[in-house]
Amino acid sequence: MPVIVAISLSTFSWSAANLEPRDLPLGVAGPARATQAVEAKLAQQEGAFEIHRYADVAAATNAIKDRKVYGAVVAGPGGQTLLIASAASPTVANLLRENLAAPEAQVVDVAPTPADDRRGTGFSSIGLPLVLAGVIGGVIISLLGRPGLKEVGIIAATAAATGLVTILMVQGWLGILEGPWLVNAGVVALAVMATATAVAGLNALIGPAGFGLAALLFVFVGNPWSGIGSAPELLPKAAGFIGQLFPSGAASQLLRNTAFFDGAAADGKVAVLVTWIVLGVGAIMVGATRQHSGPQPS
């Protein structure tokens, strides 16, 4: 138990206690003369922001909706306008509003959170149940059967059903998500299948010890470092980078993109999930081959 507590605190509490912008993508738009003061102010916070320059408010808005930046400061003769996107991260939107909005600046939310989840806490709560669904589902399916294509098929069917149930609840009932229902359900299914196949694959390769390793990886590392409650760029750099290589991190950002940004910047996240599925299925099939080629009774 002390070991479990130590691991939990070192991943959950450490990352949560060190939230601050680290190379956070931020746009600056307007004539060069008008943006000089803005850029000088941002440069004072060394390492906090990664500046992207745009010609005008339309270009900055498109960059936000394409998930290239989290927000933008638009400077001009008439004053400043701060563009934010609460749907990308309410935490980042509040940070930008509190630290970058001039007293007379207009704040425009170009991608707001849904009316039923203004603070984004509902969306943040989706992460852990999906991780647990993948881990527990992978354990149960592994214990009830043997490695092989049948096991992979059961995991796929279970993941698809989980995706549909999840979206019916969080989008149809709770109103946490927007966007195309089936696409969102597909993202959830990919996330659950990526985790479950990895769990089953580890069991097929190394036995029950694989369950413990899977819990450590997905629950105690992948989940707290996913950035679902804040943003990967607010976590310590190592945690933010590693978290996006796990199913929970990739899926949480992908679900934001499909629900609120028309699927922008989805390719890399899909690739992470598919990679986990391929590795998990490969491990399952290796385990099945080992069992079939084991010593035969005389």
C-alpha positions in Angstrom: 0.0 0.0 0.0 2.8 2.6 0.7 4.3 1.8 -2.7 0.9 2.3 -4.4 0.4 5.6 -2.6 3.9 6.7 -3.5 3.3 5.9 -7.2 0.0 7.6 -7.2 1.3 10.8 -5.6 4.3 10.9 -8.0 2.1 10.8 -11.0 -1.3 12.3 -10.1 -0.3 15.0 -7.5 3.1 15.9 -9.0 1.7 16.7 -12.4 -1.4 18.5 -10.9 0.8 20.6 -8.6 3.0 21.8 -11.4 0.5 23.1 -13.9 1.8 26.0 -15.9 2.2 26.9 -19.6 5.1 25.3 -21.3 5.5 26.2 -25.0 1.8 26.6 -25.1 0.8 27.4 -28.7 -0.6 31.0 -28.9 -1.4 33.2 -31.8 -0.5 36.9 -32.2 -2.3 38.7 -35.0 -2.3 42.2 -36.4 0.1 44.7 -38.0 3.7 44.3 -36.8 3.8 47.7 -35.2 0.7 46.9 -33.1 1.9 43.4 -32.0 5.4 44.4 -30.9 4.2 45.3 -27.4 2.2 42.1 -27.1 5.1 39.9 -28.2 7.5 41.7 -25.8 5.1 41.0 -22.9 4.9 37.3 -23.9 8.6 37.0 -24.2 9.0 38.0 -20.6 7.5 34.7 -19.6 10.4 32.6 -21.0 9.3 29.2 -22.2 5.7 29.7 -21.5 4.3 30.4 -25.0 5.1 29.2 -28.5 4.2 32.2 -30.6 2.5 31.8 -34.0 2.0 35.0 -36.0 -1.1 35.7 -38.2 -2.1 38.5 -40.4 -5.5 39.2 -39.0 -8.4 38.0 -36.8 -9.8 35.7 -39.4 -6.5 33.8 -39.8 -6.1 33.5 -36.1 -9.6 32.2 -35.7 -9.0 29.6 -38.3 -5.8 28.5 -36.6 -7.7 28.0 -33.3 -10.4 26.0 -35.0 -7.7 23.9 -36.7 -6.1 23.2 -33.3 -2.8 24.9 -34.2 -3.1 27.3 -31.2 -5.2 27.5 -28.0 -6.0 31.2 -28.5 -4.7 34.5 -30.0 -4.1 38.1 -29.1 -5.3 40.3 -31.9 -3.8 43.8 -31.8 -4.8 46.8 -33.8 -5.4 50.6 -33.8 -8.7 50.1 -32.1 -7.3 48.1 -29.2 -6.9 44.4 -28.4 -9.1 41.4 -28.8 -8.4 38.1 -27.0 -9.6 35.0 -28.8 -10.0 31.9 -26.6 -11.4 28.4 -27.1 -13.0 27.0 -24.0 -13.8 23.7 -25.7 -10.0 23.1 -26.3 -9.3 23.6 -22.6 -11.3 25.6 -20.1 -8.2 25.8 -17.9 -6.1 27.3 -20.7 -9.0 29.7 -21.7 -9.2 31.0 -18.1 -5.4 31.3 -17.9 -5.3 33.4 -21.1 -8.3 35.5 -19.9 -6.7 36.2 -16.5 -3.2 36.9 -17.7 -3.4 38.3 -21.3 -6.6 40.2 -21.5 -5.9 44.0 -21.3 -8.5 45.9 -19.2 -10.2 47.3 -22.2 -9.8 44.2 -24.4 -12.7 42.3 -25.9 -12.7 38.5 -25.1 -14.2 36.3 -27.8 -14.7 32.5 -27.2 -14.6 31.1 -30.8 -15.2 27.5 -29.6 -17.2 27.5 -26.4 -18.0 24.5 -24.2 -21.5 23.1 -24.3 -24.2 24.9 -22.4 -24.6 21.8 -20.1 -20.8 21.7 -19.3 -19.7 25.3 -19.1 -16.7 24.5 -16.9 -15.6 21.4 -18.8 -15.7 19.3 -15.7 -18.0 16.8 -17.3 -15.7 16.2 -20.2 -12.7 15.8 -17.8 -14.7 13.1 -15.9 -14.9 10.9 -19.0 -11.2 9.9 -18.9 -10.9 7.6 -15.9 -14.1 5.5 -16.6 -12.8 4.7 -20.1 -9.4 3.7 -18.8 -11.0 1.4 -16.2 -13.4 0.0 -18.9 -10.4 -1.0 -21.0 -8.3 -2.4 -18.2 -11.2 -4.3 -16.5 -12.6 -5.4 -19.8 -9.2 -6.7 -20.9 -8.7 -8.6 -17.6 -12.2 -10.2 -17.7 -12.0 -11.3 -21.3 -8.5 -12.7 -20.8 -9.6 -14.7 -17.8 -12.7 -16.1 -19.5 -11.0 -17.3 -22.7 -7.7 -18.1 -24.4 -5.5 -15.8 -26.6 -6.5 -15.8 -30.3 -8.7 -14.2 -32.9 -11.8 -15.0 -30.9 -10.5 -13.0 -28.0 -9.7 -10.1 -30.3 -13.2 -10.2 -31.8 -14.8 -10.2 -28.3 -12.7 -7.2 -27.3 -13.6 -5.3 -30.5 -17.3 -6.0 -30.0 -17.2 -5.0 -26.4 -15.3 -1.8 -27.3 -17.9 -0.9 -30.0 -20.7 -1.4 -27.5 -18.9 0.6 -24.9 -18.5 3.5 -27.4 -22.2 3.5 -28.2 -23.3 3.4 -24.6 -20.8 6.1 -23.6 -22.0 8.5 -26.3 -25.6 7.8 -25.6 -25.0 8.9 -22.0 -22.5 11.7 -22.2 -23.8 13.3 -25.4 -27.5 12.2 -25.6 -28.3 12.5 -21.9 -25.7 14.7 -20.2 -25.0 17.0 -23.1 -21.2 17.0 -22.5 -20.2 16.4 -26.1 -21.2 17.9 -29.5 -20.5 16.8 -33.0 -21.3 13.5 -34.9 -22.5 10.8 -32.6 -21.0 7.9 -34.5 -17.6 9.5 -34.9 -17.4 10.2 -31.2 -18.5 6.7 -30.4 -15.8 5.4 -32.7 -13.2 7.4 -30.8 -14.3 5.9 -27.5 -14.3 2.4 -29.0 -10.8 2.9 -30.3 -9.6 4.1 -26.9 -11.2 1.1 -25.0 -10.0 -1.4 -27.6 -6.4 0.1 -27.5 -6.3 -0.4 -23.7 -8.1 -3.8 -23.6 -6.0 -5.4 -26.3 -2.8 -4.2 -24.6 -4.0 -5.7 -21.3 -4.9 -9.0 -22.9 -1.7 -9.0 -24.9 0.5 -8.5 -21.8 -1.4 -11.4 -20.1 -0.8 -13.5 -23.2 2.9 -12.8 -23.1 3.8 -12.8 -19.4 0.8 -14.2 -17.6 -1.1 -12.6 -14.7 1.8 -10.2 -14.0 0.7 -8.5 -17.1 -2.4 -7.3 -15.4 -0.4 -5.5 -12.7 1.9 -3.9 -15.3 -1.2 -2.8 -17.3 -2.7 -1.2 -14.3 0.5 0.6 -13.5 0.9 1.9 -17.1 -2.7 2.9 -17.9 -4.2 3.9 -14.5 -1.2 5.4 -12.7 0.7 6.9 -15.7 -1.4 7.3 -18.7 -4.5 8.6 -17.0 -3.0 11.4 -14.8 -0.7 12.5 -17.7 -3.4 12.5 -20.3 -4.0 16.3 -19.9 -7.8 15.8 -20.2 -8.5 18.1 -17.3 -6.1 20.8 -18.4 -3.9 20.5 -21.5 -0.7 18.5 -22.3 1.2 21.8 -22.6 0.3 22.7 -19.0 1.9 19.5 -17.6 5.6 19.1 -16.9 7.1 18.5 -20.3 8.0 14.8 -19.8 4.5 14.0 -18.5 2.8 16.0 -21.3 4.8 14.2 -23.9 4.5 10.7 -22.5 0.8 11.1 -21.7 0.0 11.7 -25.4 1.6 8.4 -26.3 -0.9 6.5 -24.2 -4.5 5.7 -25.3 -6.0 8.0 -22.7 -4.0 11.0 -23.7 -4.5 10.5 -27.4 -8.2 9.6 -27.1 -9.0 12.6 -24.9 -7.5 15.1 -27.4 -9.0 13.2 -30.3 -12.5 13.3 -28.7 -12.2 17.1 -28.2 -11.3 17.5 -31.8 -14.1 15.4 -33.2 -16.7 16.8 -30.8 -15.8 20.5 -31.0 -13.4 21.1 -33.9 -14.7 19.0 -36.8 -12.0 16.4 -36.4 -9.1 18.8 -36.8 -5.5 17.5 -36.1 -6.9 14.0 -35.7 -4.3 12.0 -37.7 -1.6 11.8 -35.0 -4.0 10.8 -32.3 -5.6 8.1 -34.4 -2.2 6.7 -35.2 -1.3 6.4 -31.5 -4.5 4.4 -30.8 -4.1 2.2 -33.9 -0.5 1.5 -32.9 -1.6 0.3 -29.4 -4.3 -1.9 -31.0 -1.8 -3.4 -33.5 0.8 -4.1 -30.7 -1.9 -5.6 -28.4 -3.3 -7.8 -31.1 0.2 -8.9 -32.1 0.9 -9.8 -28.5 -2.3 -11.8 -28.2 -1.5 -13.8 -31.4 2.1 -14.4 -30.1 0.6 -15.7 -26.9 -1.8 -17.9 -28.8 1.0 -19.4 -30.9 3.0 -20.2 -27.8 0.1 -22.1 -26.3 -0.6 -24.0 -29.5 3.1 -24.9 -29.9 3.6 -26.0 -26.3 4.6 -29.5 -25.3 2.1 -32.1 -26.4 0.9 -35.0 -24.1 2.6 -38.3 -24.9 
